[in-house]
Amino acid sequence: MKMKEIIQLSTDELLTKRRDLRQESLHLRLQQQSGQLEQPSRLRLLRRDVARIETAFSERVKQREKK
């Protein structure tokens, strides 16, 4: 997911997307522990997407505090 796409999402959509990505990450880590993970690179992409969402969310919070 690109930063441009993330910025266009509403705050509620950001929170929902973050929750979904974290849940998917948990499932993939469990698969990794049991040796069933087929795409290890997917974990890395999920971590980056969650970080992008967290960044966009914190920027929105900072903007609201300024007003």
N, C-alpha and C positions, 0 to 999 in steps of 0.2 A: 504494500500500500504506500502510495506516494504522499509526501507532505501536503501537496496541493489538494489531494482528495480529503485528507484528514481535516484541513482547515475549513473546508466547506461543510463539514458535518456539524450538526447542532450539539449542544452540550449533552443532552440526553443520549443522542446517538453515540457520542464519544464514550460515555460511561458504559453503555451497552456493549460497544465494540471492544472496549478494554476488558470487560468481564468475560466476553466470549473468547478473546484471544488468550487470556490467562487460563481459562478452563481448558482450551485446546492444548496449551503448553503443558499443563499438568498431565493430561492424557498421554501426550507424546513422551514426557519424561518417564511415565510409568511403563510405556512400551519399551523405552530405551533400557530401563532397568531389567526388564524381563527378556531382552534380546530380540524383540519383535519389531523394532523400529526400522522402517525401510528407507526413510529419507532423513538422515541426521541433520541435513542442512535446513530443514523446515524449522527446527528449534531455534536456530540462529535468526532466521527471518522473523519468527514470532517475537523474539526478544526485542528486535529492532523496531517492529511495528508497535509494540507496547510502549517502548521508549518514546517513539514519535508522538503517540497519543498523549502520554504523560506530559511531554513538552508543550504540546498545543493546549492542553487543559490548564497547565500552570500559567501559560501566557494569558489565557482568558481570565483567570483569577486575578492576575496582576493588573490587567486592564480595568477590571471592575473595581479594584481597590483604588485606583487613581481617580476614578470618577466621583 
